[in-house]
Amino acid sequence: MAYSFPQDLLEAQRDWYVVCGLLADRSCSAAQSTVLRRRLQRLSVRVSTHPHWATYAGRAPEARMALREVVRAEERGGV
């Protein structure tokens, strides 16, 4: 099934992946790591509680996976 996602949701998921990547970089300081973890928490809440998920009654988990796949494909240059 094809899904259509609002721009702000796509951006939040993109930012989530960026912050995860930065956290995986072991060269950041403890203070930077704390800031990044807090940012990741805020982004997680923004993505998971976005009102758009209400449009997929019973199919939200599938739609959330599709969002992740769309953003990852964009990162690889596939979209």
C-alpha positions as CSV (number, residue, x, y, z in Angstrom):
1,M,0.0,0.0,0.0
2,A,1.2,3.5,-0.8
3,Y,1.3,6.0,2.0
4,S,1.4,9.8,1.9
5,F,3.1,11.5,4.8
6,P,3.0,15.2,5.8
7,Q,6.2,17.1,5.4
8,D,6.7,17.8,9.1
9,L,6.4,14.0,9.9
10,L,9.0,13.2,7.2
11,E,11.3,15.9,8.6
12,A,11.0,14.6,12.1
13,Q,11.8,11.1,11.1
14,R,14.8,12.4,9.1
15,D,16.0,14.3,12.1
16,W,15.6,11.2,14.2
17,Y,18.0,9.3,12.0
18,V,20.5,12.1,12.0
19,V,20.5,12.3,15.8
20,C,20.8,8.5,16.1
21,G,23.8,8.7,13.8
22,L,25.4,11.4,15.9
23,L,24.8,9.4,19.1
24,A,26.5,6.4,17.5
25,D,29.6,8.5,17.0
26,R,31.7,7.8,20.1
27,S,33.6,11.0,19.8
28,C,30.9,13.2,21.3
29,S,31.4,14.4,24.8
30,A,29.1,13.4,27.7
31,A,27.4,16.8,27.6
32,Q,26.9,16.5,23.8
33,S,25.5,13.0,24.3
34,T,23.0,14.2,26.9
35,V,21.8,17.0,24.5
36,L,21.5,14.5,21.7
37,R,19.6,11.9,23.8
38,R,17.1,14.6,24.9
39,R,16.7,15.7,21.3
40,L,16.1,12.1,20.3
41,Q,13.4,11.7,23.0
42,R,11.6,14.8,21.7
43,L,11.8,13.6,18.1
44,S,10.5,10.1,19.2
45,V,7.5,11.7,20.9
46,R,6.9,14.0,17.9
47,V,6.9,11.1,15.4
48,S,5.0,8.6,17.6
49,T,2.2,11.0,18.6
50,H,1.8,12.8,15.3
51,P,-1.9,13.2,14.5
52,H,-1.4,11.8,11.0
53,W,-1.4,8.2,12.5
54,A,-5.1,8.6,13.3
55,T,-5.8,8.4,9.6
56,Y,-4.6,4.8,9.5
57,A,-7.0,3.1,11.8
58,G,-5.7,-0.4,12.4
59,R,-2.8,0.1,10.0
60,A,-0.7,2.6,11.9
61,P,2.2,0.1,12.6
62,E,2.4,-0.7,8.9
63,A,2.3,3.0,8.1
64,R,5.1,3.7,10.6
65,M,7.3,1.1,9.0
66,A,6.6,2.6,5.6
67,L,7.6,6.1,6.9
68,R,11.0,4.7,8.1
69,E,11.5,3.0,4.7
70,V,10.6,6.1,2.8
71,V,13.1,8.2,4.8
72,R,15.9,5.5,4.5
73,A,15.3,5.3,0.8
74,E,15.7,9.1,0.5
75,E,19.0,8.9,2.4
76,R,20.3,6.3,0.0
77,G,19.2,8.5,-2.9
78,G,16.4,6.1,-4.0
79,V,13.6,8.6,-3.9
